[in-house]
Amino acid sequence: MYDQLDRTYRLYVTELTNGLFVLDFGHKFGSRELEIITTNFVDLNKLLQDNGFHMPNDAVFLAVTHTAFLYNPHLETENILVTTTNFHSFEFTLIYDNTGHIISSILHRVYYRYGYYTTYNYVKAAGGYLAISYIIPPIVEYMSNFSRQVVALYDTMNYEHESEKGYSERWMIGAHTFNHTDPSAFGFNTTYDPRTNGTRMGLVIIDGVSNSFS
């Protein structure tokens, strides 16, 4: 991610079973070197345990998706979504001071996975919605006629009085299925809506096997 205000880049590096690193760095055109500005580590495993979620032994942190950003002269706040294999996906709020160091990390929302499916390393978020790809575990694939792949849609909008547990919860509100586990591509698309004279958003999904889309 590139910050035009500070002219710096931000890189998120998942640390598998414990959490993730957040690196802010600068780069000058033509240079072969990077200037590391700040390095932060967030112990996501401990943060989840503090909220009653215990990562299974075969679960690891995977993709990181940026979902929200709020900047002011004193504090910087961002929301990131972190997917896991064999477990749910989690949205965290990270708060930085004016030097770029993380001073607070909060579990903001839980996106419950589809059954016992495992997460692909592919996520898209836009306009208050989130899409995550799941595949059936290999041990189950040849023993059942369940869908091999599910692209699940979630709602990411905030509502009042939904955080009694300290975090909000989401279950999938729609899905598109495939009968194979080969990667599919998907993304959100905004178009003009003549009925309302506004815009409408849709999720475009491309099947890489049949070269069809829906």
N, C-alpha and C positions, 0 to 999 in steps of 0.2 A: 504494500500500500504506500502511496506517495502523498506527503503532506505539502501542499503548495505554500501554506503559510510559513512553515519552517524550512521548506526545501529539503526535507529529510524523507527517508524511506523507513518503513516498519515491516519487520519480518517476524512471523510467528512460527516457532519450531516446536512441534509436539515432542514430549519426552516419554512417549509410550505409556508407561504405567503410573507415572507420578504427576505429570503436569505439562507445562509448556514454558518455553523461553520467549520473551518479547525483546527483540533487538531493534533499536533505532540507530540508523547509520546514514552517513552522507557520502556522496560520490560526485567527483568533479569530472566533467566531460574530458575524455581522453586519458584519464588516470586509470592505472591498473590496481589501485588500492582503494579500500573502503575506510572511512573514518567512523569507528564505532563510537557512538555518542552515549548511549545507555544500554545496559543489559539487565533485564528483570526476569525473575523466575516466579511462577505462580504454581503452588502446590495444589493442583486441582483435586488430587486424590483425598487430601486432608479436608479440603473445602466440601467435597461431597460427603465424606464421613460425618462432618459436623452437621450436615443436614439429613442424615439418616440413609444415605446412599452408599453402598459398599460395592466397589468394583469387583466383578467376578475375576477369577484367576486368569481366564483366557480373554479378558477384555483389555484393549489398549486404546489410547487416544489417537484419532486419525486426523480428519480434515478440520480446518479452521476457516470459518466464514464470517466476514464482517457484516453486522446487522444494523448497527446504529452508532452515531457519533455526535457528541455535543461538546463544543469548545467555548471556553471563556478565558479571560486573561489570567486566571488564577488556577483553575482546575480543568482537566481534560477528561471527559467521560466517554467510554465506548462500550458497546456490547458486541461480543463475539460468540458465535456458536461453535461448539466442539463436538464432533461426532465420535462415537466409539464403536469398536467391533463388539458384537455379542452383548450390547447393553444399550441404554437409552442415549439420546443426544441432549446436551446441556448448553444453555445460554448463560454467559457470565457477564457481569458488569465490572469493568476495570476502571479505576479512578487514578489518574496521574497528577502529580504536582507540577509546578511550572518548570521543573528541571527534567521532566520526563520519567521520573521514578514512580512506580506503582505504590500507592499508599493504601489502597483498599481493593479487595476483590470480593464479589458478592455473587451467589447463585441467584440468577434472575428468573430462569424458566427451565422446565423439564419438558422435553418432547419424547413421549413414550414411543418406543419402537413398535413395529408391527410384529406381533407374536414373538416367535423365536428367531426371526430372520436376522441376518447380519448386515451391517451397513457397508455400502460401497463408499469409496473415497471420492464422492461427488455430491455437491450440495449447491443449490441456487436459492437466493433470497432477494425479494423485491416487493415493494408496494404493500407491505403488511402480510406477505405470504412467504412460505418456505417449502421447498421441495427436496426430498431426500430419497435416494435410491437404495433399496434393500434387495438382497439375494438370499435364496434359500440355502441353508447350510449344506455342504457336500454330503454329510452323513445322512441327510433326509432326502436329498435330491432324487436318488434312485430307488427310494422306498415309498414314494407317494406320488400323487397326481396334483399336488399343490402348485400354485403359480411359482415359476422359477425366479421371477424378478417383479418387484413392486416399486413403482415410483409414487411415493406418498406425499400428499399435500397437507400442510399445517397452516394454522392462523398464527401470526406473530404480533397481532395488535394488542395493546394494553387496555385493560378494562378495570373499572373501579371494583374494590372489595373482592379481589381474586387472589390475594396473597396472604391468607390467614396462616399458612404454613411458613411464611417468610419467602416463598417463591411461588410463581404461578405454574400451572400445568396445562399441557396441550396433548390432545390425541388427534390422530389424522382425521381430516374432514373429507377426504376423497383420495382415490388412487387409480393408477393405470397399471395393468399387469402385462407381463410377457411370459412366454413359455420357454425362455432360454436365459442364461446367465451372462451372455456377452454384454459388454457395456453399451448403454444407451445414452443419448445426449438429450438434454432438455434445458429450457430456459423460459423466462417470462417475457411476454411481449405486450406492449401497450398500444392500442389502436383507438382511433376516433369512433365514438358511438353516436350515430346520427339521431337516435331516439331521444337521447338526453342532452345532446349537444355537449357532451363531455368525453371522457375517456373510459375505456374498459380494459381490463387486464386478463390475459389468458396464459396458460402454460402450454408451450409447444414441446412435444416429445418426439424424438426421432429414433426409430428402430434401426440400428446399424446392420442388422442381419437382413431384413427385407427391404431396407432403404425407403420405408414408408414413414409418414409422420401423422400425428393426431393432435 
